[in-house]
């Protein structure tokens, strides 16, 4: 038991790596995760709308892209884009940080696109028909009626994907970033390799928990709110109608 604590919970090594994890690793992990999530969300919505198009020349590229980036191991995609991008663009060979963000974004887009597509397809066809009956174009009906409802339904799955993206950001250490660009995992791994002790990696894992655990509880909170709906006060003029809607009944006009 003492060997276990010495290997994984050596407080001397944990405190030694803590400042670098806090000042450098945490910042870089958040930067990569946030930018990858933003870019992946935009690309994912584009892939979802292309995948739902009636035009084959839009639908098939989206399908092929999704199959490739969901089928390949994340680490292989990161290596191909990170090192391949350095070969194609020699000016980026010494700074692969943007390429790491690009790789994570492309991977996230494939999964987020499928989440959006499932959410949009879950919206009842009557919503589109009613929108068109009101004089909306197909594009306007999708943008203002169908897509917002679809996104609302998949918010928990979307946040779960963001959590997975934060953890996947640890794989970019294979690209060999500069010292000031290292993420949480790389900083912990460097000290672990130098000391032969795994306590620095445990410390890095603690920082990942600090990020992901609140997001996990946020997912549960969002899911609960979406399932229960908004509480209606007794003095709310629309309370009766809303209660009927929540019960699945539409009030007669």
ABEGO torsion letter per residue (X at the ends): XAAAAAAAABAAAAAAAAAAAAAAAAAAAAAAAAAAAAAAAAAAAAAAAAAABABAAAAAAAAAAAAAAAABBAAAAAAAAAAAAAAABAAAAABAAAAAAAAAAAAAAAAAAAAAAAAAAABBAAAAAAAAAAGBBAAAAAAAAAAAAAAAAAAAAAAAAAAAAAAAAAAAAAAGBBAAABBAAAAAAAAAAAAGBAAAAAAAAAAAAAAAAAAAAAAAAAAAAAAAEBBBBAABAAAAAAAAAAAGBBBBX
